[in-house]
């Protein structure tokens, strides 16, 4: 069976997840975990993904404190019990 990860939801997205700060989602990699989240909570999809299906550039996603962009992006493998953290990127920089 697929690994289960805990997705930490930032306050700005919680209105779309029924107020839940954390959600359990299954997936073999970060992309699958995030897709499981958007399947359960469709309003989050536009916040997380761009039109090309890749990560929205205004969102940073971390796997256990490492930015997935320096790992394998959405293909970064997930292990059971991992934590996926969604952080809105600050504008500018």
Contact map, one row per residue, 1 for C-alpha under 8 A:
111000000000000000000000000000000000000000000000000000000000000000000000000000000000000000000
111100000000000000000000011100000000000000000000000000000000000000000000000000010000000000000
111110000000000000000000011100000000000000000000000000000000000000000000000001111000000000000
011111000000000000000001111000000000000000000000000000000000000000000000000000111100000000000
001111100000000000000001111000001000000000000000000000000000000000000000000001111111000000000
000111110000000000000111100000000000000000000000000000000000000000000000000000001111000000000
000011111000000000000111100000000000000000000000000000000000000000000000000000000011110000000
000001111100000000001110000000000000000000000000000000000000000000000000000000000011110000000
000000111110110000011110000000000000000000000000000000000000000000000000000000000000111000000
000000011111110000001000000000000000000000000000000000000000000000000000000000000000011100000
000000001111111000001000000000000000000000000000000000000000000000000000000000000000000000000
000000000111111000000000000000000000000000000000000000000000000000000000000000000000000000000
000000001111111110000000000000000000000000010010000000000000000000000000000000000000000000000
000000001111111111111000000000000000000000000000000000000000000000000000000000000000000000000
000000000011111111100000000000000000000000000000000000000000000000000000000000000000000000000
000000000000111111100000000000000000000010110000000000000000000000000000000000000000000000000
000000000000111111110000000000000000000010010000000000000000000000000000000000000000000000000
000000000000011111110000000000000000000000000000000000000000000000000000000000000000000000000
000000000000011111111000000000000000000000000000000000000000000000000000000000000000000000000
000000001000010011111110000000000000000000000000000000000000000000000000000000000000000000000
000000011110010000111110000000000000000000000000000000000000000000000000000000000000000000000
000001111000000000011111000000000000000000000000000000000000000000000000000000000000000000000
000001111000000000011111100000000000100000000000000000000000000000000000000000000000000000000
000111100000000000000111110000000000000000000000000000000000000000000000000000000000000000000
000111100000000000000011111000001101100000000000000000000000000000000000000000000000000000000
011110000000000000000001111100011001000000000000000000000000000000000000000000000000000000000
011110000000000000000000111111111001000000000000000000000000000000000000000001000000000000000
011000000000000000000000011111011000000000000000000000000000000000000000000011100000000000000
000000000000000000000000001111111000000000000000000000000000000000000000011111000000000000000
000000000000000000000000001111111100000000000000000000000000001000000000111111000001000000000
000000000000000000000000001011111110000000000000000000000000000000000000111100000000000000000
000000000000000000000000011111111111000000000000000000000000000000000000010000000000000000000
000010000000000000000000111111111111100000000000000000000000000000000000000000000000000000000
000000000000000000000000100001111111110000000000000000000000000000000000000000000000000000000
000000000000000000000000000000111111111000000000000000000000000000000000000000000000000000000
000000000000000000000000111000011111111100000000000000000000000000000000000000000000000000000
000000000000000000000010100000001111111111010000000000000000000000000000000000000000000000000
000000000000000000000000000000000111111111111000000000000000000000000000000000000000000000000
000000000000000000000000000000000011111111000000000000000000000000000000000000000000000000000
000000000000000000000000000000000001111111000000000000000000000000000000000000000000000000000
000000000000000110000000000000000000111111111000000000000000000000000000000000000000000000000
000000000000000000000000000000000000111111111000000000000000000000000000000000000000000000000
000000000000000100000000000000000000010011111110000000000000000000000000000000000000000000000
000000000000100110000000000000000000110011111111000000000000000000000000000000000000000000000
000000000000000000000000000000000000010011111111100000000000000000000000000000000000000000000
000000000000000000000000000000000000000000111111110000000000000000000000000000000000000000000
000000000000100000000000000000000000000000111111110000010010000000000000000000000000000000000
000000000000000000000000000000000000000000011111110000110010000000000000000000000000000000000
000000000000000000000000000000000000000000001111111111110000000000000000000000000000000000000
000000000000000000000000000000000000000000000111111111111000000000000000000000000000000000000
000000000000000000000000000000000000000000000000111111000000000000000000000000000000000000000
000000000000000000000000000000000000000000000000111111000000000000000000000000000000000000000
000000000000000000000000000000000000000000000000111111100000000000000000000000000000000000000
000000000000000000000000000000000000000000000000111111110000000000000000010000000000000000000
000000000000000000000000000000000000000000000001110011111010000000000000010000000000000000000
000000000000000000000000000000000000000000000011110001111110000000000000000000000000000000000
000000000000000000000000000000000000000000000000010000111111000000000000000000000000000010000
000000000000000000000000000000000000000000000000000000011111000000000000000000000000000111100
000000000000000000000000000000000000000000000011000000111111100000000000000000000000011110000
000000000000000000000000000000000000000000000000000000001111110000100000000000000000011110000
000000000000000000000000000000000000000000000000000000000011111000111000000000000001111000000
000000000000000000000000000000000000000000000000000000000001111111110000000000000001111000000
000000000000000000000000000001000000000000000000000000000000111111110000000000000111100000000
000000000000000000000000000000000000000000000000000000000000011111000000000000000111100000000
000000000000000000000000000000000000000000000000000000000000011111100000000000000000100000000
000000000000000000000000000000000000000000000000000000000000011111110110000000000000000000000
000000000000000000000000000000000000000000000000000000000001111011111110000000000000000000000
000000000000000000000000000000000000000000000000000000000000111001111111110100000000000000000
000000000000000000000000000000000000000000000000000000000000100000111111100000000000000000000
000000000000000000000000000000000000000000000000000000000000000001111111100000000000000000000
000000000000000000000000000000000000000000000000000000000000000001111111100100000000000000000
000000000000000000000000000000000000000000000000000000000000000000011111111110000000000000000
000000000000000000000000000001100000000000000000000000000000000000011111111100000000000000000
000000000000000000000000000011110000000000000000000001100000000000010001111100000000000000000
000000000000000000000000000011100000000000000000000000000000000000000001111110000000000000000
000000000000000000000000000011100000000000000000000000000000000000010011111111000000000000000
000000000000000000000000000111000000000000000000000000000000000000000001001111100000000000000
001010000000000000000000001111000000000000000000000000000000000000000000000111110100000000000
001110000000000000000000000100000000000000000000000000000000000000000000000011111100000000000
011110000000000000000000000000000000000000000000000000000000000000000000000001111100000000000
001111000000000000000000000000000000000000000000000000000000000000000000000000111110000000000
000111000000000000000000000000000000000000000000000000000000001100000000000001111111000000000
000011110000000000000000000000000000000000000000000000000000001100000000000000001111100000000
000011110000000000000000000001000000000000000000000000000000111100000000000000000111110000000
000000111000000000000000000000000000000000000000000000000000111110000000000000000011111000000
000000111100000000000000000000000000000000000000000000000011110000000000000000000001111100000
000000001100000000000000000000000000000000000000000000000011110000000000000000000000111110000
000000000100000000000000000000000000000000000000000000000111000000000000000000000000011111000
000000000000000000000000000000000000000000000000000000001111000000000000000000000000001111100
000000000000000000000000000000000000000000000000000000000100000000000000000000000000000111111
000000000000000000000000000000000000000000000000000000000100000000000000000000000000000011111
000000000000000000000000000000000000000000000000000000000000000000000000000000000000000001111
000000000000000000000000000000000000000000000000000000000000000000000000000000000000000001111
